[in-house]
Amino acid sequence: MKKLSVIQATLLFLVAMTISGTVFQCKKNGDVVQNLDRTFKGSADSTIYASFYDTAKISTADAVADVNDIIRYRGVKTIIHEYCGTSNCHGGPIKPAFDTYAQIMQYVSPGDPGGSKIWDYLTTNDFNKAMPPIASNHEMGATDKTIIYNWILNGAKETPNLKDFRPAAIQLIISGCGSANCHNQATATGGWARKGLIAGLTSADTTQYTYINPSTGVATVYCLLSNANLRNQVWNAYKDSVKKFFTDTVAFASFRPYKTVSTPVSALSTRGPLNTYDDILMDVYYPKSIRTNSSVVYTDPVTTQKYYVKGNYLNATSSLISRIDSTVLLANPFTGVYATSTQADMAYGDGGLKANEIALIKAWYFNDPNVPDVWKYGVNNAGIFKYRKSGNIITKK
């Protein structure tokens, strides 16, 4: 019998070890890790965008989708394929292959993570049932488990919809824009209090916040209305006054809201708060360009109080979308005249918000029935958003 060379013997040993490892992994023997706890420590969080695919083109995308037209997030298919689609498991001899939505859905009960086999496999401490196999040394992380959990909880859809878009988009706006030096309730109401527009307040009701611009190093001091009860009373009263005023400017002339970016009414450029869903909707209905004017548009004949608010809520030169998306231009809904340059300062020229985040906000905006069609598609579907590159106008199909 011919003796094996050292190299041949080594190769045979490695092959044997590989086969042994493969069999061992597929058997999912549970004696390798005794103290591993695979249970899900997270919870339902609808503000985490969870979709099946990594990308989704929004419904209002340009003919050639622009940079802010594609929602790009790590998707369920990618996660499952990465952990379960290895060559020795569901990417090899073990079926199903988990390559398609239909294959994965065989193990999913939409809306019920606890009743879904795939979720049981991913979180069970029964190592003979665990997926991926415990011996594969490739345990799924908490972030990926959260995405799968929320995707199943939201209905395990192949294509995302408003239920997926809205919570995540609103959280992006609140967390990205509602800071103390920006679109914040405490800052807005504190600025009015500082100027004496809110009677009965004392210094104990306010605090100061110093913001240092990271680019210029310039420090700005903001006055915050820190008393939460007073802040809610003042801001809700302001929102009510806006809604009443634009409902009937004659009957509610006395409700004209105080708002300006210059003296004498406000000591600071206090932006409209975006701390809640209702705040955001009000900003959509009544944009800052009609609530914030740089010159007097009305003087009360009795009190002689000067107001800086326009009377026609459609005579607007800005909108939530035009302030974050540099790929579109806005038309004034009243005049129909388009802007000639981008207004995307709220996203710092698309630098503060990532392109996929802007796309997600747009997907929510155009799918939410609480956003009026006039602020999506203009008067009589004439369009108010136009893509800069192509000139294509977004209209309701």
GIVENJO-V563728 format. One line per field, one symbol per residue. ss: DSSP state (H for helix, E for strand, - for the rest). phi: phi as a letter, one per 20 degrees, with the letter a starting at -180 (. if undefined). burial: + if it has 16 or more other ideal C-beta (glycine too) atoms within 10 Angstrom, else -. A space follows every 10 residues. Layout:
BEGIN
ss: ???
phi: ???
burial: ???
END
This chain:
BEGIN
ss: -----HHHHH HHHHHHHHHH HHHHHHH--- ---------- ---------- ----EEE--- ------HHHE EE---HHHHH HHHH------ ---------- HHHHH----- --HHH-HHHH HHH------- ---HHH---- -HHHHHHHHH HHH------- -HHHHHHHHH HHHHHHH--- ----HHHHHH HHHH------ --HHHEEEEE EE------EE EEEEE--HHH HHHHHHHHHH HHHHHHH--- --HHH----- ---------- ------HHHH HHHHH--HHH H------EE- -----EE--- ---------- -------EEE E------E-- ---------- ----HHHHHH HHHHHHH--- ---HHHH-HH H---EEE--- --E----
phi: .fffffffff ffffffffff ffffffflge efcedfdeff eebfbffefc cfefcbeffd ffgdgegedd ecbfdfgfff ffedeffecf dcfedfflec gfffffdcdg ncgfeegfff ffcfeeffdf cfggfflcff ffffffffgf ffgeolefdf cgfeffgfff fffffedeff ececffffff ffffenedfn edffeccdcd ddffedmfec ededeeffff gfffffffff fffffffbfe fdgfegffaa dcfefcfcee fffcebgfgf fffffcgffd ecdecfdbcf feemfecddf edfeeddbbg ffeddfecdd dgfeemeefd bfdfffdlmm efdfgfffff ffffgedeff efgfedcnfl mfncdcfffe nfeecfe
burial: ---------- ---------- ----++-+-+ -------+-+ -----+-+++ +++--+-+-+ ++---+-+++ +++-++++++ +-++++-+++ ---+---+-- ---+--++-- --+--+-+++ +++---+--+ ++++++---+ ---+++++++ ++++-+---+ ---+++++++ ++++-+++-- ++++++++++ +++++--+-- +---++--+- ---------- -++++++--+ +--++--++- ++-+++--+- -+--++++++ ----++++-+ +++++-+-++ ++++++++++ +++----+-- -----+++++ --++-+++++ ++++++++++ ++++---++- -+++-++--+ -++-++++++ ++++++++-- +--+++++-- --++++++-- -+++---
END
